[in-house]
C-alpha cells in the first residue's frame, strides 16, 4: 500500500521530510517566486552554488556515517572505553569530546547512527541514568553546527552571509559554543545539572 502507515514506512524519512519542507516553502512563498521562464532560470543560476554545496555536504555526511558503522567504529570505541580504568567524570568528558568531534563533519542523523547506541551503552554502563545519557548525547550532538573545521552549517551560513574568510569564525565557535555545550552535557550526565521530570 502506498497510503497510511505502510506508505510512510516505504519512504525514507531522510527523503520525504526535505521534500515536504520544500513543498511547504513553495506554497508559503509563492508570491515571491518568479512568474516567467527567464525568472526561474535566473533564480536557479543564483542558487546552484549553494545547492551543490549543501547536497554534497549531506551526501558525504551520510556516507561518512555508513563508513563508521561498517568499520565497527562504535563497537571498537565501546571496547576501548570499557577497558580503560578511568574515573566516571573522565569517561563522560571523553565521550562528550568524541561525540562533538564526530558531529562536526556529520549531520545529526548520521551522528546518531554512528554514535548514539555506543554513547548510551557506555554512559549507562558507568552508572549514568538512561534519561541523563540520552539528554547528554542530544546536547553533545547539537554541536554539529559549530564544530570546525568541517561542519557543513558553518560553511553554509558563512556562504549565505557573504563571509569570505570562514576560518575567522572557528576560534569563537569553539570557545563560545562547542566547549561550553560539551561541558553542559557532561554536567547533566554526571547529575550535577538537573533534568526536569
N, C-alpha and C positions, 0 to 999 in steps of 0.2 A: 504494500500500500504506500502511496506517495503522500498521504494526508495523516494528520494527527501525530501521535507519539512515534509510530513507526517511521513516518516520513521525516520527522525531526532527527531521529537516530540514524537515518540513512545518509545524512549530510553532515560533514564535519563542522563543529562549531567554529573552527578557525576560518571556514569558508563562508558560512551563512551570516555570521554576525557583522563582518565588514560590509558584505553586500547589503544587508538590511540597513546599516548605518548610512551607506551611500544613497540608498533609495529615499530614506527619511530626509537627508540633506538636500537631495534634488527637489523633493516636494516642498520643503520649507523655504529653500532659496530660489524657487522657480522664477520669481520676478527679476532676479539678478542675473539669470542665465542669458547667454546670447540668443538673439532672435533670428540670426541668419547663419548660413553655412560658413561664411568668412569669419564671423564672430566665433564660432565653435573651433575652427581651425586655429585662430589666433589664441584662444583660451588653451587649447591642447598644447600648442607650441610653448606657451609661457610656463605650463605646469609639467612638461615632460621631464625636465631635470629632476624635480622633486619626486615625481612618481617613480622614476628609475632608481633614485637613491633609496627611497622608502621600501620599494619592492625588493631590491637587492638585499637590504639590511634584514628584512623579515625572512627572506628565503634562507640566508646564511645563518640566521639565529636558530631557525628550526632545524636546519641541517646540523648545526653545532650541537644542539640538544640530542638529536638522534645519535650522533657520533659518541657523545659522552655516555649515553645509555648503552650503546652496543659494545663499547670497550670495557664496560663494567666499572666506570668511574665511581659510581655511588657505592657499590659493594667494596671496592678497594679502599675508599675513604673510610667507610664504616669499620672495616677490619683494622685499618691503621689506627684510628682513634680509639677503638676498643682495646688495642694492645699498648697504648700509651698510658703510663701511670701519672696522669696529670690531675690537679685539683679540679673540682666541678666548675669553678669560675673560669679557669684557663680553657677548659674544653668548650664551654659556652661561647667565650670570646673567639676562640679558634674557629668554631663552626660559623659564627656570625661573619667573620672575615672571609671565610671560604665562600659562603653564600653570596656576599657582596661582590666578591671577585668574579664569581660565575655569572651573577646577574648583569654585570657590565655589558658584555657583548651579546648576551641572550635576551630574549623577551621574557616577560613574566611567565607566560605559559611554558616556554622552554626551560626556564629556571626551575619551575615547579616540577616538571617531568624529570629533570636531571637530578635535582637536589632535595625535593620535598620528602620522599619516603626515607632517605638517608638521614636528613636532619631530624625528622620526627623520631626515628628509631634510636638515634644516638642520644638525643636530649631526654627522651623518656627512659632510656637505659641508664642514665646517670641520675635519675630521680626528679627530673623536671616534670611538672604536671602536664598532661596531654593538651589542655587548653592553652597553657602558657607556651608550650612548644610550638603549637600552630600559630599563636599570636606573634611570637618572636620570629618565626620563619617569614610570615607575611610582612613584618616590618623590615627585616633584612632584605627581602626580595624587592621591596619598594625602592631600594637604592638603584634599581636598574636604569632609571632615567638620569642618574647623576654620577655614574661610576666611570671616570675617564680611564684609559684614553679611547675605548672602543664602544662606548654607549651610543646607540643609534639616536635616542631622543636629543642628546646634546647637539649632534650634527644637524638633525632636522630643525631644531628650534633656532640654532645659530644661522642656518641657511635661510629660514623664513624671516629672521630678524635682520639679515644682511650683515652679520658679524663675520669679518674676514679672517681674523686670527682666532680660531677656536681654542687654541692652547691657553689663551689668557683666562679662560673660564675654568680650567682644570683645578688649579690650586684652591680657589674659593669654593668650588663644588665639593672637593674632598674634605676640607677643614670645616666648612659651614653646614654641610649636609651629610655626606657619607659617614664620616666618623661619629658624629652625634647620633645618627639613626642606628648605627651598629651598636653603640653603647646603650641606647634606649631599649633595643630588642634584647640585649644581654641582661639588662636590669630586670626586664619583665620575666625572662626565663629563670633568673635567679630568685624571683619572688620579692625583689626589693621594691619594684614599682607594681602597684596592684592592678588587677584586671577587674573591670566591673562585671558583676554576675547578675 
